[in-house]
């Protein structure tokens, strides 16, 4: 079961596509976070979702908001994926221990071995304020994130 709005967001330490360690706590007190889980890099729906965010990036990476996208891919594959698609925001690897952060947020599919499509809007105090969880084949609507962020 996914983390519900009003819950404290579990902190984490994950490496991005450049090998740098990113934590949720890095943004506490400074920025709201759009934490987006997706199944795998290089797949059709995931590529479409992440490129839609790239195309609207100023709404999701600015003085008030930071986008963090998490998959169960290795940092090495995430780097190639980011370069191929022109993704300039952090792609975080929940590769090892496999799915640990995805499990903490309640979006890991044990049978498939990957995260489902879960998005969490986390405020500057580290509290989840909005969430949506879709199945593997169902893309999310970027405009819903904008609406949720505007409500903070």
N, CA, C and O atoms as a GROMACS GRO file, in nm:
protein
  608
    1UNK      N    1   0.083  -0.118   0.000
    1UNK     CA    2   0.000   0.000   0.000
    1UNK      C    3   0.088   0.125   0.000
    1UNK      O    4   0.183   0.136   0.078
    2UNK      N    5   0.056   0.219  -0.088
    2UNK     CA    6   0.136   0.340  -0.104
    2UNK      C    7   0.121   0.433   0.017
    2UNK      O    8   0.018   0.434   0.084
    3UNK      N    9   0.224   0.510   0.041
    3UNK     CA   10   0.223   0.612   0.145
    3UNK      C   11   0.107   0.708   0.118
    3UNK      O   12   0.086   0.750   0.004
    4UNK      N   13   0.032   0.742   0.220
    4UNK     CA   14  -0.085   0.828   0.207
    4UNK      C   15  -0.051   0.974   0.232
    4UNK      O   16   0.043   1.004   0.306
    5UNK      N   17  -0.126   1.066   0.172
    5UNK     CA   18  -0.108   1.208   0.204
    5UNK      C   19  -0.123   1.232   0.354
    5UNK      O   20  -0.207   1.171   0.420
    6UNK      N   21  -0.039   1.320   0.405
    6UNK     CA   22  -0.036   1.349   0.548
    6UNK      C   23   0.072   1.271   0.622
    6UNK      O   24   0.105   1.303   0.736
    7UNK      N   25   0.128   1.169   0.556
    7UNK     CA   26   0.235   1.088   0.616
    7UNK      C   27   0.371   1.155   0.595
    7UNK      O   28   0.393   1.227   0.498
    8UNK      N   29   0.460   1.130   0.689
    8UNK     CA   30   0.598   1.175   0.673
    8UNK      C   31   0.662   1.090   0.563
    8UNK      O   32   0.652   0.967   0.565
    9UNK      N   33   0.726   1.154   0.467
    9UNK     CA   34   0.790   1.083   0.356
    9UNK      C   35   0.917   1.014   0.406
    9UNK      O   36   1.000   1.077   0.470
   10UNK      N   37   0.933   0.884   0.378
   10UNK     CA   38   1.056   0.816   0.418
   10UNK      C   39   1.178   0.878   0.350
   10UNK      O   40   1.178   0.901   0.229
   11UNK      N   41   1.281   0.906   0.428
   11UNK     CA   42   1.404   0.959   0.370
   11UNK      C   43   1.475   0.845   0.297
   11UNK      O   44   1.446   0.727   0.319
   12UNK      N   45   1.567   0.881   0.210
   12UNK     CA   46   1.642   0.781   0.134
   12UNK      C   47   1.775   0.841   0.089
   12UNK      O   48   1.794   0.963   0.090
   13UNK      N   49   1.864   0.753   0.051
   13UNK     CA   50   1.990   0.789  -0.014
   13UNK      C   51   2.001   0.703  -0.138
   13UNK      O   52   2.011   0.581  -0.128
   14UNK      N   53   2.000   0.767  -0.255
   14UNK     CA   54   2.012   0.694  -0.381
   14UNK      C   55   2.114   0.766  -0.470
   14UNK      O   56   2.132   0.887  -0.460
   15UNK      N   57   2.179   0.690  -0.555
   15UNK     CA   58   2.274   0.749  -0.650
   15UNK      C   59   2.200   0.790  -0.777
   15UNK      O   60   2.110   0.721  -0.825
   16UNK      N   61   2.240   0.905  -0.831
   16UNK     CA   62   2.180   0.950  -0.956
   16UNK      C   63   2.260   0.897  -1.076
   16UNK      O   64   2.355   0.819  -1.059
   17UNK      N   65   2.222   0.939  -1.195
   17UNK     CA   66   2.285   0.890  -1.317
   17UNK      C   67   2.431   0.931  -1.329
   17UNK      O   68   2.502   0.880  -1.416
   18UNK      N   69   2.479   1.021  -1.243
   18UNK     CA   70   2.619   1.063  -1.244
   18UNK      C   71   2.696   1.004  -1.126
   18UNK      O   72   2.813   1.038  -1.105
   19UNK      N   73   2.631   0.917  -1.049
   19UNK     CA   74   2.698   0.852  -0.936
   19UNK      C   75   2.695   0.933  -0.808
   19UNK      O   76   2.753   0.890  -0.708
   20UNK      N   77   2.629   1.048  -0.808
   20UNK     CA   78   2.621   1.132  -0.689
   20UNK      C   79   2.508   1.082  -0.598
   20UNK      O   80   2.404   1.038  -0.647
   21UNK      N   81   2.530   1.089  -0.468
   21UNK     CA   82   2.428   1.048  -0.372
   21UNK      C   83   2.331   1.163  -0.348
   21UNK      O   84   2.372   1.275  -0.317
   22UNK      N   85   2.204   1.133  -0.362
   22UNK     CA   86   2.096   1.230  -0.340
   22UNK      C   87   2.010   1.177  -0.225
   22UNK      O   88   1.979   1.058  -0.220
   23UNK      N   89   1.972   1.266  -0.134
   23UNK     CA   90   1.881   1.227  -0.027
   23UNK      C   91   1.758   1.317  -0.032
   23UNK      O   92   1.765   1.430  -0.081
   24UNK      N   93   1.648   1.268   0.018
   24UNK     CA   94   1.528   1.351   0.028
   24UNK      C   95   1.555   1.467   0.124
   24UNK      O   96   1.507   1.579   0.103
   25UNK      N   97   1.630   1.439   0.229
   25UNK     CA   98   1.661   1.542   0.330
   25UNK      C   99   1.737   1.660   0.270
   25UNK      O  100   1.735   1.770   0.327
   26UNK      N  101   1.804   1.640   0.156
   26UNK     CA  102   1.875   1.750   0.090
   26UNK      C  103   1.781   1.866   0.059
   26UNK      O  104   1.825   1.980   0.051
   27UNK      N  105   1.652   1.839   0.042
   27UNK     CA  106   1.555   1.940  -0.001
   27UNK      C  107   1.466   1.990   0.112
   27UNK      O  108   1.390   2.085   0.093
   28UNK      N  109   1.475   1.926   0.228
   28UNK     CA  110   1.390   1.964   0.341
   28UNK      C  111   1.417   2.109   0.381
   28UNK      O  112   1.532   2.150   0.398
   29UNK      N  113   1.310   2.185   0.396
   29UNK     CA  114   1.321   2.324   0.433
   29UNK      C  115   1.347   2.418   0.316
   29UNK      O  116   1.341   2.540   0.331
   30UNK      N  117   1.376   2.362   0.198
   30UNK     CA  118   1.410   2.446   0.085
   30UNK      C  119   1.320   2.432  -0.036
   30UNK      O  120   1.284   2.532  -0.099
   31UNK      N  121   1.283   2.308  -0.068
   31UNK     CA  122   1.204   2.285  -0.189
   31UNK      C  123   1.099   2.177  -0.166
   31UNK      O  124   1.118   2.084  -0.088
   32UNK      N  125   0.987   2.193  -0.237
   32UNK     CA  126   0.891   2.084  -0.248
   32UNK      C  127   0.951   1.984  -0.346
   32UNK      O  128   1.028   2.021  -0.434
   33UNK      N  129   0.916   1.858  -0.331
   33UNK     CA  130   0.972   1.753  -0.416
   33UNK      C  131   0.860   1.678  -0.488
   33UNK      O  132   0.761   1.638  -0.427
   34UNK      N  133   0.880   1.660  -0.619
   34UNK     CA  134   0.796   1.569  -0.697
   34UNK      C  135   0.878   1.441  -0.708
   34UNK      O  136   0.976   1.435  -0.783
   35UNK      N  137   0.838   1.339  -0.634
   35UNK     CA  138   0.908   1.211  -0.632
   35UNK      C  139   0.830   1.114  -0.719
   35UNK      O  140   0.718   1.075  -0.685
   36UNK      N  141   0.889   1.077  -0.831
   36UNK     CA  142   0.821   0.997  -0.932
   36UNK      C  143   0.890   0.863  -0.947
   36UNK      O  144   1.009   0.857  -0.979
   37UNK      N  145   0.816   0.755  -0.924
   37UNK     CA  146   0.868   0.620  -0.946
   37UNK      C  147   0.818   0.571  -1.080
   37UNK      O  148   0.702   0.592  -1.116
   38UNK      N  149   0.906   0.505  -1.155
   38UNK     CA  150   0.868   0.448  -1.285
   38UNK      C  151   0.936   0.312  -1.298
   38UNK      O  152   1.040   0.288  -1.238
   39UNK      N  153   0.876   0.221  -1.377
   39UNK     CA  154   0.929   0.084  -1.384
   39UNK      C  155   1.071   0.073  -1.439
   39UNK      O  156   1.161   0.032  -1.366
   40UNK      N  157   1.093   0.109  -1.564
   40UNK     CA  158   1.225   0.088  -1.624
   40UNK      C  159   1.256   0.192  -1.731
   40UNK      O  160   1.167   0.234  -1.806
   41UNK      N  161   1.382   0.232  -1.738
   41UNK     CA  162   1.429   0.318  -1.846
   41UNK      C  163   1.416   0.244  -1.979
   41UNK      O  164   1.414   0.121  -1.984
   42UNK      N  165   1.408   0.320  -2.085
   42UNK     CA  166   1.406   0.270  -2.223
   42UNK      C  167   1.276   0.203  -2.264
   42UNK      O  168   1.266   0.151  -2.375
   43UNK      N  169   1.174   0.203  -2.178
   43UNK     CA  170   1.046   0.144  -2.215
   43UNK      C  171   0.954   0.255  -2.265
   43UNK      O  172   0.972   0.371  -2.229
   44UNK      N  173   0.857   0.220  -2.346
   44UNK     CA  174   0.774   0.318  -2.414
   44UNK      C  175   0.701   0.416  -2.325
   44UNK      O  176   0.718   0.537  -2.340
   45UNK      N  177   0.620   0.367  -2.231
   45UNK     CA  178   0.541   0.456  -2.146
   45UNK      C  179   0.633   0.538  -2.056
   45UNK      O  180   0.610   0.658  -2.037
   46UNK      N  181   0.736   0.476  -2.001
   46UNK     CA  182   0.829   0.548  -1.913
   46UNK      C  183   0.900   0.660  -1.989
   46UNK      O  184   0.911   0.772  -1.940
   47UNK      N  185   0.948   0.629  -2.108
   47UNK     CA  186   1.015   0.730  -2.188
   47UNK      C  187   0.920   0.845  -2.218
   47UNK      O  188   0.960   0.962  -2.209
   48UNK      N  189   0.797   0.814  -2.253
   48UNK     CA  190   0.698   0.918  -2.280
   48UNK      C  191   0.673   1.008  -2.160
   48UNK      O  192   0.668   1.130  -2.173
   49UNK      N  193   0.657   0.946  -2.043
   49UNK     CA  194   0.633   1.024  -1.921
   49UNK      C  195   0.752   1.114  -1.888
   49UNK      O  196   0.735   1.233  -1.859
   50UNK      N  197   0.871   1.058  -1.891
   50UNK     CA  198   0.989   1.135  -1.851
   50UNK      C  199   1.021   1.245  -1.952
   50UNK      O  200   1.070   1.352  -1.914
   51UNK      N  201   0.994   1.220  -2.080
   51UNK     CA  202   1.015   1.325  -2.181
   51UNK      C  203   0.909   1.434  -2.168
   51UNK      O  204   0.938   1.551  -2.194
   52UNK      N  205   0.788   1.400  -2.129
   52UNK     CA  206   0.685   1.502  -2.105
   52UNK      C  207   0.728   1.594  -1.991
   52UNK      O  208   0.706   1.715  -1.997
   53UNK      N  209   0.789   1.538  -1.888
   53UNK     CA  210   0.841   1.619  -1.777
   53UNK      C  211   0.957   1.706  -1.826
   53UNK      O  212   0.968   1.823  -1.789
   54UNK      N  213   1.044   1.648  -1.908
   54UNK     CA  214   1.156   1.725  -1.966
   54UNK      C  215   1.104   1.846  -2.042
   54UNK      O  216   1.159   1.956  -2.032
   55UNK      N  217   0.997   1.825  -2.117
   55UNK     CA  218   0.942   1.932  -2.200
   55UNK      C  219   0.875   2.043  -2.118
   55UNK      O  220   0.854   2.153  -2.169
   56UNK      N  221   0.841   2.015  -1.993
   56UNK     CA  222   0.778   2.113  -1.903
   56UNK      C  223   0.868   2.139  -1.781
   56UNK      O  224   0.819   2.177  -1.675
   57UNK      N  225   0.998   2.118  -1.797
   57UNK     CA  226   1.091   2.117  -1.684
   57UNK      C  227   1.087   2.240  -1.593
   57UNK      O  228   1.099   2.223  -1.472
   58UNK      N  229   1.070   2.361  -1.644
   58UNK     CA  230   1.067   2.476  -1.552
   58UNK      C  231   0.955   2.468  -1.447
   58UNK      O  232   0.963   2.534  -1.344
   59UNK      N  233   0.852   2.390  -1.472
   59UNK     CA  234   0.745   2.372  -1.374
   59UNK      C  235   0.786   2.277  -1.262
   59UNK      O  236   0.727   2.278  -1.154
   60UNK      N  237   0.888   2.194  -1.289
   60UNK     CA  238   0.925   2.088  -1.196
   60UNK      C  239   1.065   2.099  -1.138
   60UNK      O  240   1.100   2.027  -1.044
   61UNK      N  241   1.146   2.186  -1.193
   61UNK     CA  242   1.278   2.213  -1.138
   61UNK      C  243   1.295   2.365  -1.139
   61UNK      O  244   1.319   2.425  -1.244
   62UNK      N  245   1.282   2.425  -1.020
   62UNK     CA  246   1.293   2.570  -1.007
   62UNK      C  247   1.330   2.603  -0.863
   62UNK      O  248   1.369   2.515  -0.787
   63UNK      N  249   1.318   2.727  -0.825
   63UNK     CA  250   1.356   2.769  -0.689
   63UNK      C  251   1.270   2.706  -0.581
   63UNK      O  252   1.310   2.702  -0.465
   64UNK      N  253   1.150   2.658  -0.618
   64UNK     CA  254   1.055   2.608  -0.520
   64UNK      C  255   1.031   2.457  -0.528
   64UNK      O  256   0.979   2.398  -0.434
   65UNK      N  257   1.070   2.394  -0.640
   65UNK     CA  258   1.037   2.254  -0.666
   65UNK      C  259   1.156   2.179  -0.723
   65UNK      O  260   1.233   2.233  -0.802
   66UNK      N  261   1.170   2.052  -0.681
   66UNK     CA  262   1.271   1.964  -0.738
   66UNK      C  263   1.205   1.833  -0.779
   66UNK      O  264   1.136   1.770  -0.699
   67UNK      N  265   1.227   1.792  -0.903
   67UNK     CA  266   1.180   1.664  -0.954
   67UNK      C  267   1.288   1.559  -0.933
   67UNK      O  268   1.404   1.581  -0.966
   68UNK      N  269   1.248   1.445  -0.877
   68UNK     CA  270   1.336   1.330  -0.860
   68UNK      C  271   1.264   1.209  -0.918
   68UNK      O  272   1.155   1.174  -0.872
   69UNK      N  273   1.324   1.144  -1.017
   69UNK     CA  274   1.264   1.026  -1.081
   69UNK      C  275   1.342   0.902  -1.039
   69UNK      O  276   1.465   0.899  -1.049
   70UNK      N  277   1.271   0.800  -0.992
   70UNK     CA  278   1.334   0.680  -0.936
   70UNK      C  279   1.290   0.556  -1.013
   70UNK      O  280   1.172   0.535  -1.038
   71UNK      N  281   1.388   0.473  -1.050
   71UNK     CA  282   1.358   0.342  -1.109
   71UNK      C  283   1.450   0.238  -1.046
   71UNK      O  284   1.539   0.271  -0.968
   72UNK      N  285   1.429   0.114  -1.081
   72UNK     CA  286   1.511   0.005  -1.028
   72UNK      C  287   1.626  -0.030  -1.122
   72UNK      O  288   1.689  -0.135  -1.107
   73UNK      N  289   1.654   0.058  -1.218
   73UNK     CA  290   1.767   0.041  -1.309
   73UNK      C  291   1.897   0.078  -1.240
   73UNK      O  292   1.897   0.146  -1.137
   74UNK      N  293   2.009   0.033  -1.296
   74UNK     CA  294   2.140   0.070  -1.241
   74UNK      C  295   2.172   0.214  -1.280
   74UNK      O  296   2.119   0.265  -1.379
   75UNK      N  297   2.258   0.281  -1.203
   75UNK     CA  298   2.296   0.418  -1.239
   75UNK      C  299   2.359   0.427  -1.378
   75UNK      O  300   2.345   0.529  -1.446
   76UNK      N  301   2.426   0.322  -1.420
   76UNK     CA  302   2.493   0.322  -1.550
   76UNK      C  303   2.392   0.326  -1.664
   76UNK      O  304   2.409   0.401  -1.760
   77UNK      N  305   2.287   0.246  -1.654
   77UNK     CA  306   2.184   0.249  -1.759
   77UNK      C  307   2.107   0.381  -1.754
   77UNK      O  308   2.065   0.432  -1.858
   78UNK      N  309   2.087   0.436  -1.634
   78UNK     CA  310   2.018   0.565  -1.622
   78UNK      C  311   2.098   0.677  -1.688
   78UNK      O  312   2.040   0.769  -1.745
   79UNK      N  313   2.229   0.669  -1.681
   79UNK     CA  314   2.311   0.772  -1.745
   79UNK      C  315   2.294   0.769  -1.897
   79UNK      O  316   2.278   0.873  -1.960
   80UNK      N  317   2.297   0.651  -1.955
   80UNK     CA  318   2.279   0.637  -2.099
   80UNK      C  319   2.139   0.683  -2.139
   80UNK      O  320   2.122   0.754  -2.238
   81UNK      N  321   2.040   0.644  -2.061
   81UNK     CA  322   1.902   0.684  -2.087
   81UNK      C  323   1.888   0.836  -2.083
   81UNK      O  324   1.826   0.895  -2.172
   82UNK      N  325   1.943   0.900  -1.980
   82UNK     CA  326   1.935   1.045  -1.966
   82UNK      C  327   2.002   1.116  -2.084
   82UNK      O  328   1.949   1.213  -2.138
   83UNK      N  329   2.118   1.066  -2.123
   83UNK     CA  330   2.188   1.127  -2.236
   83UNK      C  331   2.109   1.109  -2.365
   83UNK      O  332   2.098   1.203  -2.445
   84UNK      N  333   2.055   0.992  -2.386
   84UNK     CA  334   1.979   0.962  -2.509
   84UNK      C  335   1.855   1.049  -2.521
   84UNK      O  336   1.821   1.094  -2.631
   85UNK      N  337   1.787   1.073  -2.409
   85UNK     CA  338   1.660   1.146  -2.410
   85UNK      C  339   1.672   1.293  -2.371
   85UNK      O  340   1.572   1.365  -2.371
   86UNK      N  341   1.792   1.339  -2.337
   86UNK     CA  342   1.812   1.478  -2.297
   86UNK      C  343   1.746   1.510  -2.163
   86UNK      O  344   1.691   1.619  -2.146
   87UNK      N  345   1.752   1.416  -2.069
   87UNK     CA  346   1.691   1.435  -1.937
   87UNK      C  347   1.795   1.496  -1.844
   87UNK      O  348   1.897   1.434  -1.814
   88UNK      N  349   1.770   1.618  -1.799
   88UNK     CA  350   1.868   1.692  -1.720
   88UNK      C  351   1.833   1.699  -1.572
   88UNK      O  352   1.897   1.772  -1.497
   89UNK      N  353   1.734   1.625  -1.530
   89UNK     CA  354   1.698   1.620  -1.390
   89UNK      C  355   1.745   1.487  -1.331
   89UNK      O  356   1.776   1.395  -1.407
   90UNK      N  357   1.752   1.475  -1.199
   90UNK     CA  358   1.806   1.354  -1.139
   90UNK      C  359   1.721   1.229  -1.166
   90UNK      O  360   1.601   1.226  -1.140
   91UNK      N  361   1.788   1.127  -1.220
   91UNK     CA  362   1.730   0.993  -1.232
   91UNK      C  363   1.800   0.910  -1.125
   91UNK      O  364   1.921   0.889  -1.131
   92UNK      N  365   1.724   0.863  -1.028
   92UNK     CA  366   1.781   0.793  -0.913
   92UNK      C  367   1.766   0.643  -0.927
   92UNK      O  368   1.663   0.593  -0.972
   93UNK      N  369   1.869   0.572  -0.886
   93UNK     CA  370   1.873   0.427  -0.898
   93UNK      C  371   1.838   0.358  -0.766
   93UNK      O  372   1.910   0.371  -0.666
   94UNK      N  373   1.727   0.286  -0.768
   94UNK     CA  374   1.684   0.204  -0.654
   94UNK      C  375   1.721   0.058  -0.684
   94UNK      O  376   1.644  -0.034  -0.658
   95UNK      N  377   1.841   0.042  -0.739
   95UNK     CA  378   1.887  -0.088  -0.787
   95UNK      C  379   1.930  -0.181  -0.674
   95UNK      O  380   1.896  -0.300  -0.673
   96UNK      N  381   2.006  -0.125  -0.577
   96UNK     CA  382   2.056  -0.210  -0.469
   96UNK      C  383   2.065  -0.134  -0.339
   96UNK      O  384   2.120  -0.024  -0.338
   97UNK      N  385   2.013  -0.188  -0.229
   97UNK     CA  386   1.935  -0.311  -0.225
   97UNK      C  387   1.810  -0.295  -0.312
   97UNK      O  388   1.737  -0.196  -0.303
   98UNK      N  389   1.787  -0.393  -0.394
   98UNK     CA  390   1.688  -0.386  -0.501
   98UNK      C  391   1.549  -0.347  -0.450
   98UNK      O  392   1.485  -0.420  -0.375
   99UNK      N  393   1.504  -0.228  -0.493
   99UNK     CA  394   1.370  -0.184  -0.463
   99UNK      C  395   1.346  -0.137  -0.320
   99UNK      O  396   1.230  -0.123  -0.280
  100UNK      N  397   1.449  -0.113  -0.244
  100UNK     CA  398   1.432  -0.076  -0.103
  100UNK      C  399   1.348   0.051  -0.085
  100UNK      O  400   1.259   0.054   0.000
  101UNK      N  401   1.376   0.154  -0.163
  101UNK     CA  402   1.303   0.280  -0.151
  101UNK      C  403   1.162   0.264  -0.208
  101UNK      O  404   1.065   0.315  -0.152
  102UNK      N  405   1.151   0.194  -0.320
  102UNK     CA  406   1.019   0.168  -0.379
  102UNK      C  407   0.929   0.094  -0.279
  102UNK      O  408   0.810   0.124  -0.269
  103UNK      N  409   0.986   0.000  -0.206
  103UNK     CA  410   0.909  -0.071  -0.103
  103UNK      C  411   0.868   0.024   0.009
  103UNK      O  412   0.755   0.018   0.057
  104UNK      N  413   0.960   0.112   0.051
  104UNK     CA  414   0.930   0.205   0.160
  104UNK      C  415   0.812   0.296   0.124
  104UNK      O  416   0.737   0.337   0.212
  105UNK      N  417   0.796   0.326  -0.004
  105UNK     CA  418   0.685   0.411  -0.049
  105UNK      C  419   0.563   0.328  -0.091
  105UNK      O  420   0.460   0.384  -0.128
  106UNK      N  421   0.575   0.196  -0.084
  106UNK     CA  422   0.462   0.109  -0.114
  106UNK      C  423   0.429   0.095  -0.262
  106UNK      O  424   0.314   0.069  -0.297
  107UNK      N  425   0.529   0.112  -0.349
  107UNK     CA  426   0.504   0.105  -0.493
  107UNK      C  427   0.587  -0.002  -0.564
  107UNK      O  428   0.598   0.001  -0.686
  108UNK      N  429   0.646  -0.096  -0.490
  108UNK     CA  430   0.726  -0.202  -0.552
  108UNK      C  431   0.638  -0.321  -0.583
  108UNK      O  432   0.566  -0.370  -0.496
  109UNK      N  433   0.642  -0.368  -0.705
  109UNK     CA  434   0.568  -0.487  -0.749
  109UNK      C  435   0.661  -0.607  -0.733
  109UNK      O  436   0.750  -0.628  -0.815
  110UNK      N  437   0.639  -0.684  -0.630
  110UNK     CA  438   0.726  -0.799  -0.599
  110UNK      C  439   0.729  -0.902  -0.711
  110UNK      O  440   0.833  -0.962  -0.738
  111UNK      N  441   0.617  -0.922  -0.775
  111UNK     CA  442   0.609  -1.022  -0.882
  111UNK      C  443   0.689  -0.980  -1.005
  111UNK      O  444   0.754  -1.064  -1.068
  112UNK      N  445   0.685  -0.852  -1.038
  112UNK     CA  446   0.753  -0.804  -1.158
  112UNK      C  447   0.895  -0.755  -1.129
  112UNK      O  448   0.977  -0.742  -1.221
  113UNK      N  449   0.925  -0.727  -1.002
  113UNK     CA  450   1.059  -0.684  -0.966
  113UNK      C  451   1.090  -0.539  -0.999
  113UNK      O  452   1.206  -0.503  -1.022
  114UNK      N  453   0.986  -0.456  -1.002
  114UNK     CA  454   1.007  -0.315  -1.034
  114UNK      C  455   0.900  -0.230  -0.966
  114UNK      O  456   0.802  -0.281  -0.913
  115UNK      N  457   0.923  -0.100  -0.969
  115UNK     CA  458   0.825  -0.007  -0.913
  115UNK      C  459   0.710   0.010  -1.012
  115UNK      O  460   0.729   0.003  -1.133
  116UNK      N  461   0.591   0.031  -0.958
  116UNK     CA  462   0.478   0.072  -1.042
  116UNK      C  463   0.487   0.224  -1.055
  116UNK      O  464   0.580   0.286  -1.003
  117UNK      N  465   0.393   0.284  -1.125
  117UNK     CA  466   0.397   0.429  -1.150
  117UNK      C  467   0.336   0.505  -1.033
  117UNK      O  468   0.216   0.532  -1.031
  118UNK      N  469   0.420   0.539  -0.938
  118UNK     CA  470   0.375   0.615  -0.821
  118UNK      C  471   0.439   0.752  -0.819
  118UNK      O  472   0.559   0.766  -0.843
  119UNK      N  473   0.360   0.854  -0.790
  119UNK     CA  474   0.412   0.989  -0.776
  119UNK      C  475   0.368   1.046  -0.643
  119UNK      O  476   0.253   1.033  -0.602
  120UNK      N  477   0.463   1.111  -0.575
  120UNK     CA  478   0.438   1.170  -0.444
  120UNK      C  479   0.484   1.315  -0.446
  120UNK      O  480   0.599   1.344  -0.479
  121UNK      N  481   0.394   1.406  -0.411
  121UNK     CA  482   0.431   1.547  -0.394
  121UNK      C  483   0.459   1.564  -0.245
  121UNK      O  484   0.372   1.542  -0.161
  122UNK      N  485   0.582   1.603  -0.214
  122UNK     CA  486   0.630   1.614  -0.076
  122UNK      C  487   0.661   1.760  -0.049
  122UNK      O  488   0.734   1.824  -0.124
  123UNK      N  489   0.604   1.814   0.059
  123UNK     CA  490   0.625   1.956   0.089
  123UNK      C  491   0.762   1.979   0.152
  123UNK      O  492   0.838   1.885   0.176
  124UNK      N  493   0.793   2.104   0.177
  124UNK     CA  494   0.925   2.142   0.228
  124UNK      C  495   0.955   2.087   0.366
  124UNK      O  496   1.071   2.082   0.408
  125UNK      N  497   0.852   2.046   0.439
  125UNK     CA  498   0.871   1.987   0.572
  125UNK      C  499   0.884   1.835   0.565
  125UNK      O  500   0.902   1.770   0.668
  126UNK      N  501   0.875   1.778   0.445
  126UNK     CA  502   0.891   1.634   0.430
  126UNK      C  503   0.764   1.555   0.446
  126UNK      O  504   0.768   1.436   0.474
  127UNK      N  505   0.649   1.620   0.430
  127UNK     CA  506   0.519   1.554   0.443
  127UNK      C  507   0.459   1.532   0.304
  127UNK      O  508   0.459   1.622   0.220
  128UNK      N  509   0.410   1.411   0.282
  128UNK     CA  510   0.344   1.380   0.155
  128UNK      C  511   0.211   1.456   0.152
  128UNK      O  512   0.129   1.443   0.242
  129UNK      N  513   0.191   1.536   0.048
  129UNK     CA  514   0.069   1.616   0.035
  129UNK      C  515  -0.024   1.568  -0.074
  129UNK      O  516  -0.143   1.600  -0.072
  130UNK      N  517   0.027   1.489  -0.170
  130UNK     CA  518  -0.055   1.439  -0.280
  130UNK      C  519   0.013   1.316  -0.338
  130UNK      O  520   0.136   1.307  -0.338
  131UNK      N  521  -0.066   1.222  -0.386
  131UNK     CA  522  -0.009   1.102  -0.445
  131UNK      C  523  -0.102   1.045  -0.551
  131UNK      O  524  -0.224   1.063  -0.546
  132UNK      N  525  -0.042   0.977  -0.645
  132UNK     CA  526  -0.117   0.901  -0.744
  132UNK      C  527  -0.034   0.776  -0.774
  132UNK      O  528   0.088   0.782  -0.786
  133UNK      N  529  -0.102   0.662  -0.786
  133UNK     CA  530  -0.036   0.536  -0.820
  133UNK      C  531  -0.113   0.472  -0.933
  133UNK      O  532  -0.232   0.445  -0.922
  134UNK      N  533  -0.042   0.449  -1.043
  134UNK     CA  534  -0.100   0.384  -1.160
  134UNK      C  535  -0.032   0.251  -1.184
  134UNK      O  536   0.082   0.230  -1.141
  135UNK      N  537  -0.100   0.163  -1.252
  135UNK     CA  538  -0.042   0.035  -1.291
  135UNK      C  539   0.065   0.054  -1.396
  135UNK      O  540   0.083   0.164  -1.448
  136UNK      N  541   0.137  -0.052  -1.426
  136UNK     CA  542   0.249  -0.045  -1.520
  136UNK      C  543   0.212   0.014  -1.656
  136UNK      O  544   0.289   0.095  -1.708
  137UNK      N  545   0.100  -0.023  -1.717
  137UNK     CA  546   0.073   0.029  -1.852
  137UNK      C  547   0.009   0.168  -1.856
  137UNK      O  548  -0.009   0.223  -1.964
  138UNK      N  549  -0.024   0.225  -1.741
  138UNK     CA  550  -0.105   0.348  -1.738
  138UNK      C  551  -0.021   0.471  -1.707
  138UNK      O  552   0.025   0.490  -1.595
  139UNK      N  553  -0.002   0.556  -1.809
  139UNK     CA  554   0.074   0.680  -1.793
  139UNK      C  555   0.000   0.777  -1.702
  139UNK      O  556  -0.123   0.775  -1.692
  140UNK      N  557   0.078   0.861  -1.636
  140UNK     CA  558   0.022   0.966  -1.549
  140UNK      C  559   0.014   1.096  -1.627
  140UNK      O  560   0.082   1.113  -1.729
  141UNK      N  561  -0.069   1.188  -1.580
  141UNK     CA  562  -0.088   1.317  -1.644
  141UNK      C  563  -0.004   1.423  -1.573
  141UNK      O  564  -0.024   1.450  -1.454
  142UNK      N  565   0.091   1.482  -1.644
  142UNK     CA  566   0.181   1.584  -1.588
  142UNK      C  567   0.102   1.702  -1.532
  142UNK      O  568   0.144   1.763  -1.433
  143UNK      N  569  -0.012   1.734  -1.593
  143UNK     CA  570  -0.092   1.847  -1.546
  143UNK      C  571  -0.145   1.825  -1.404
  143UNK      O  572  -0.168   1.921  -1.331
  144UNK      N  573  -0.166   1.699  -1.365
  144UNK     CA  574  -0.209   1.670  -1.229
  144UNK      C  575  -0.102   1.712  -1.128
  144UNK      O  576  -0.135   1.758  -1.019
  145UNK      N  577   0.025   1.696  -1.164
  145UNK     CA  578   0.134   1.737  -1.074
  145UNK      C  579   0.133   1.888  -1.055
  145UNK      O  580   0.151   1.937  -0.944
  146UNK      N  581   0.112   1.959  -1.165
  146UNK     CA  582   0.110   2.106  -1.159
  146UNK      C  583  -0.003   2.153  -1.067
  146UNK      O  584   0.016   2.242  -0.984
  147UNK      N  585  -0.120   2.092  -1.083
  147UNK     CA  586  -0.236   2.128  -0.998
  147UNK      C  587  -0.204   2.101  -0.851
  147UNK      O  588  -0.235   2.184  -0.766
  148UNK      N  589  -0.142   1.986  -0.822
  148UNK     CA  590  -0.108   1.951  -0.683
  148UNK      C  591  -0.004   2.048  -0.626
  148UNK      O  592  -0.014   2.088  -0.510
  149UNK      N  593   0.095   2.084  -0.707
  149UNK     CA  594   0.197   2.179  -0.660
  149UNK      C  595   0.138   2.316  -0.634
  149UNK      O  596   0.176   2.382  -0.537
  150UNK      N  597   0.046   2.359  -0.718
  150UNK     CA  598  -0.017   2.490  -0.700
  150UNK      C  599  -0.102   2.494  -0.574
  150UNK      O  600  -0.128   2.602  -0.521
  151UNK      N  601  -0.147   2.379  -0.526
  151UNK     CA  602  -0.230   2.372  -0.406
  151UNK      C  603  -0.149   2.382  -0.276
  151UNK      O  604  -0.206   2.402  -0.169
  152UNK      N  605  -0.017   2.369  -0.287
  152UNK     CA  606   0.068   2.374  -0.165
  152UNK      C  607   0.075   2.516  -0.110
  152UNK      O  608   0.141   2.539  -0.008
   0.00000   0.00000   0.00000
